[in-house]
Amino acid sequence: MHWLREAIDYGIIGLLVVLSIVALAIAIERYWVFRKVKFGDYTESKSLEIALTNKLHIIATIGSNAPYIGLLGTVMGIMLTFYTMGTEGFMDTGKIMVGLSLALKATAVGLLAAIPAITMYNFLVRRVKVLMAQWEMENGKQRV
């Protein structure tokens, strides 16, 4: 069952780190797009909205699923601990605590990935709303 420990440490936690980097990269890219948006390039509000909201769903998906991926790592870690306890019989508390801490580490990393992603998503959605309102004020049109 050594492979399960590696799957949790490098698979689950590695995946969460990669997802965090992806969410951050997209957020930075969107921020730069927002800074350079030219309202004159858009004659309809919907085309502006589509351009502004591009890729935001990826950040939201990462933010909403990262805790579940971390929870999967937690369940796997607890399963590994119980399996080890069952096969080895008597175990010292140190081994049990190491297994449980591995499990909880996955949950913590899942939350560490989710919280910034959701925060970035909310910040970017707010920015989209502000830019849309500014476009409407400049163009004298209401969003439908």
C-alpha positions as CSV (number, residue, x, y, z in Angstrom):
1,M,0.0,0.0,0.0
2,H,3.0,2.2,-0.3
3,W,1.8,3.3,-3.7
4,L,-1.4,4.8,-2.0
5,R,0.8,7.0,0.2
6,E,2.6,8.2,-2.9
7,A,-0.7,8.7,-4.8
8,I,-1.9,11.0,-2.0
9,D,1.4,12.9,-1.6
10,Y,2.3,13.3,-5.3
11,G,-1.0,12.6,-7.1
12,I,-3.7,14.4,-5.1
13,I,-1.5,17.1,-3.6
14,G,0.4,17.6,-6.8
15,L,-2.9,17.9,-8.8
16,L,-4.1,20.6,-6.3
17,V,-0.9,22.5,-6.7
18,V,-1.1,22.4,-10.5
19,L,-4.8,23.5,-10.3
20,S,-3.8,26.4,-8.1
21,I,-1.1,27.5,-10.5
22,V,-3.6,27.3,-13.4
23,A,-6.2,29.3,-11.5
24,L,-3.6,32.0,-10.7
25,A,-2.3,32.1,-14.2
26,I,-5.8,32.6,-15.7
27,A,-6.7,35.2,-13.1
28,I,-3.5,37.2,-14.0
29,E,-4.3,36.9,-17.7
30,R,-7.8,38.1,-17.2
31,Y,-6.7,41.0,-15.1
32,W,-4.4,42.1,-17.8
33,V,-7.1,41.7,-20.4
34,F,-9.4,43.8,-18.3
35,R,-6.8,46.6,-18.0
36,K,-6.4,46.8,-21.8
37,V,-10.0,46.5,-22.8
38,K,-11.1,49.1,-25.3
39,F,-14.9,49.7,-25.3
40,G,-14.7,51.0,-28.9
41,D,-13.9,47.5,-30.1
42,Y,-17.4,46.3,-29.0
43,T,-20.6,47.4,-30.6
44,E,-22.8,45.1,-28.5
45,S,-22.8,44.5,-24.8
46,K,-23.0,40.7,-25.2
47,S,-19.8,40.5,-27.3
48,L,-18.0,42.5,-24.6
49,E,-19.4,40.3,-21.9
50,I,-18.3,37.1,-23.8
51,A,-14.8,38.6,-24.1
52,L,-14.6,39.6,-20.5
53,T,-15.9,36.3,-19.0
54,N,-13.8,34.1,-21.2
55,K,-12.0,31.4,-19.0
56,L,-13.6,32.6,-15.7
57,H,-15.5,29.3,-15.5
58,I,-12.2,27.5,-15.2
59,I,-11.3,29.4,-12.0
60,A,-14.8,28.8,-10.6
61,T,-14.5,25.1,-11.4
62,I,-11.1,24.8,-9.7
63,G,-12.3,26.7,-6.7
64,S,-15.5,24.6,-6.3
65,N,-13.8,21.2,-6.8
66,A,-10.5,21.6,-5.0
67,P,-12.0,20.9,-1.6
68,Y,-13.5,17.7,-3.0
69,I,-10.2,16.6,-4.4
70,G,-8.6,17.3,-1.0
71,L,-11.4,15.3,0.6
72,L,-10.6,12.4,-1.7
73,G,-7.0,12.5,-0.5
74,T,-8.3,12.5,3.1
75,V,-10.5,9.5,2.5
76,M,-7.6,7.7,0.8
77,G,-5.2,8.5,3.7
78,I,-7.7,7.3,6.3
79,M,-8.3,4.1,4.3
80,L,-4.5,3.6,4.1
81,T,-4.2,4.1,7.9
82,F,-7.0,1.7,8.7
83,Y,-5.6,-0.9,6.2
84,T,-2.2,-0.6,7.8
85,M,-3.7,-1.0,11.2
86,G,-5.6,-4.0,10.1
87,T,-2.7,-5.8,8.4
88,E,-0.1,-5.0,11.1
89,G,-2.3,-5.6,14.0
90,F,-1.0,-3.7,17.0
91,M,0.4,-0.3,16.0
92,D,2.0,2.4,18.0
93,T,0.1,5.7,18.1
94,G,3.0,7.4,16.2
95,K,2.3,5.4,13.0
96,I,-1.4,6.1,13.3
97,M,-0.9,9.8,13.8
98,V,1.4,9.9,10.8
99,G,-1.2,8.3,8.6
100,L,-3.9,10.6,9.8
101,S,-1.8,13.7,9.4
102,L,-1.1,12.6,5.7
103,A,-4.9,12.4,5.3
104,L,-5.5,15.8,6.8
105,K,-2.7,17.4,4.7
106,A,-4.7,16.6,1.6
107,T,-7.8,18.5,3.0
108,A,-5.6,21.5,4.0
109,V,-4.1,21.7,0.5
110,G,-7.6,21.4,-1.1
111,L,-8.7,24.3,1.0
112,L,-5.6,26.3,0.2
113,A,-6.3,25.8,-3.5
114,A,-10.0,26.6,-3.3
115,I,-10.0,29.7,-1.1
116,P,-7.8,31.9,-3.3
117,A,-9.4,30.6,-6.5
118,I,-12.9,31.6,-5.3
119,T,-11.6,34.9,-4.1
120,M,-10.0,35.6,-7.5
121,Y,-13.1,34.5,-9.3
122,N,-15.3,36.9,-7.2
123,F,-12.9,39.7,-7.7
124,L,-12.9,39.1,-11.5
125,V,-16.6,38.8,-11.8
126,R,-17.0,42.1,-9.9
127,R,-14.6,43.7,-12.3
128,V,-16.6,42.3,-15.3
129,K,-19.8,43.9,-13.9
130,V,-18.0,47.3,-13.4
131,L,-16.6,47.2,-17.0
132,M,-20.0,46.2,-18.4
133,A,-21.6,49.1,-16.5
134,Q,-19.0,51.5,-17.8
135,W,-19.6,50.3,-21.3
136,E,-23.3,50.8,-20.9
137,M,-22.8,54.4,-19.6
138,E,-20.5,55.2,-22.5
139,N,-22.8,53.7,-25.1
140,G,-26.1,54.7,-23.5
141,K,-27.5,51.1,-23.8
142,Q,-29.1,48.9,-21.3
143,R,-28.0,45.2,-20.9
144,V,-30.7,42.8,-21.9
